[in-house]
Amino acid sequence: MSMDLGTNYRGLVVGVNTSVPLENGNYVTAINFDNAATTPPFTSVLQAINNFSPWYSSIHRGTGYKSQYSSEFFDKSREIIASFVKADYNTNTVIYVKNTTEAINKLANRLYKYGHKNVILSTEMEHHSDDLPWRDNYEVDYIAVDYNGRLSLKSLEYKLQRHGGRVKLVAVSGASNVTGFLNPIHEIAEIAHKYRAKILVDGAQLASHAEIDMKPDHSVQHIDYLAFSAHKMYAPFGTGVLIGPKDTFSRGEPDYKGGGTIDLVTHNYVRWAPAPERDEAGTPNVMGVVALVEAIKTLNNIGMHHIEQNEKTLTDYTLQRLKCVPDLQLYGNTEDSSDRVGIITFNIKDMHHRIIATILSHEYGIAVRSGCFCAHPYIAKLLDISKKDLKKLIKFGDGPRPGMVRISFGLYNTTEEVDILIKALIHITDHKAYYLEKYQFALES
């Protein structure tokens, strides 16, 4: 195996050498394979926060030097965000929110016109955050996935034709948080635009793993709306981003009203501020934006193509090594990383996913995620859970739930860490009875 690029990047990330306690009282260096949930911060991000702190102040209405300094940084930061995803800043706006979930809820509110029951096409693989926000005010239909969990473009076109021009938006993840599948977002955009629909890309699992290109506004492959979160980009300070046409956010009322959203108010009249201020109620998270901007600078310095290639190499290595583990079942593309980011899900025969995850943490200091990953319909499809069994889950919801174990990589993970994981999994499968008895409590918590 060639030298791990992840080893070269470890110095950029806080906490990679932290020791954690095991069940037996010993300490080991923690291994974090839960990056799809959130990533640790870059050292450069923490330094940027420290450097900016002496100049931090309330923005936009203060006349003091610190306020002016903070305001100038905050306003110029939007151009850095737009450039990172190749959005045209002349025609598009960058709105700061808490996270991807808030961004999608905001878009759902801003696109809604009272009395118009437009159709939103979500997909069977979406995170709940790109499904539930659409359900109240729209008719939601779902683009199908195949038996491996890949999105069907034939289903997309069929649904667009079936709804006869009523589809307002196609809402699709850039990469699945369950299987890691990369969706062909530009091809999807081209198909959507052919039927006069727009496209939203949930970029939460894409932004820190692969280059994003929103394409020029006039392109048939243009991404109309994009959302992503800083906390999955090595900047965990509570900031997310929604990018879209200024026109969308310059009409109608904001979902949150108050300070910062207005231009003029009387007791019986309100003139709303232009975009993006109209949709950024209250005091903004300036420090969160400082963190995100610095994270983007660090990602750009490394090069997104280097990050993508390194994570693909690590994913390929892991997929092959996992095949050495007895009784292990993989989901999605089980062969290579050609159409995925560094996310791998699996189960082990006769072992509940939560028990496996608990053993890895308590016995080996390895952090993974287990469950349904806020994507219940997708998990049910991949696990081939029948409608009858789903009805039982709905009616009798108590007790252990079906799910999977998820490994998700960051740019700092290494093959040496994967080797430790594989050794642990083999030991677990070789001693199933012992571990099942010892960790039965994991199903009760």
Secondary structure as GFF3:
##gff-version 3
##sequence-region A 1 445
A	DSSP	alpha_helix	5	9	.	.	.	ID=ss1
A	DSSP	three_ten_helix	10	12	.	.	.	ID=ss2
A	DSSP	beta_strand	19	21	.	.	.	ID=ss3
A	DSSP	beta_strand	27	29	.	.	.	ID=ss4
A	DSSP	beta_strand	31	32	.	.	.	ID=ss5
A	DSSP	alpha_helix	43	52	.	.	.	ID=ss6
A	DSSP	three_ten_helix	53	55	.	.	.	ID=ss7
A	DSSP	alpha_helix	65	84	.	.	.	ID=ss8
A	DSSP	beta_strand	92	97	.	.	.	ID=ss9
A	DSSP	alpha_helix	100	111	.	.	.	ID=ss10
A	DSSP	beta_strand	119	123	.	.	.	ID=ss11
A	DSSP	three_ten_helix	128	130	.	.	.	ID=ss12
A	DSSP	three_ten_helix	132	134	.	.	.	ID=ss13
A	DSSP	beta_strand	139	143	.	.	.	ID=ss14
A	DSSP	alpha_helix	153	162	.	.	.	ID=ss15
A	DSSP	beta_strand	167	173	.	.	.	ID=ss16
A	DSSP	alpha_helix	185	194	.	.	.	ID=ss17
A	DSSP	beta_strand	198	202	.	.	.	ID=ss18
A	DSSP	beta_strand	225	229	.	.	.	ID=ss19
A	DSSP	three_ten_helix	230	232	.	.	.	ID=ss20
A	DSSP	beta_strand	240	245	.	.	.	ID=ss21
A	DSSP	beta_strand	262	266	.	.	.	ID=ss22
A	DSSP	beta_strand	269	272	.	.	.	ID=ss23
A	DSSP	three_ten_helix	277	279	.	.	.	ID=ss24
A	DSSP	alpha_helix	286	302	.	.	.	ID=ss25
A	DSSP	alpha_helix	304	322	.	.	.	ID=ss26
A	DSSP	beta_strand	328	330	.	.	.	ID=ss27
A	DSSP	beta_strand	343	348	.	.	.	ID=ss28
A	DSSP	alpha_helix	353	364	.	.	.	ID=ss29
A	DSSP	beta_strand	366	367	.	.	.	ID=ss30
A	DSSP	beta_strand	369	371	.	.	.	ID=ss31
A	DSSP	alpha_helix	376	382	.	.	.	ID=ss32
A	DSSP	alpha_helix	387	395	.	.	.	ID=ss33
A	DSSP	beta_strand	404	408	.	.	.	ID=ss34
A	DSSP	alpha_helix	415	430	.	.	.	ID=ss35
A	DSSP	alpha_helix	432	438	.	.	.	ID=ss36
A	DSSP	three_ten_helix	440	443	.	.	.	ID=ss37
###
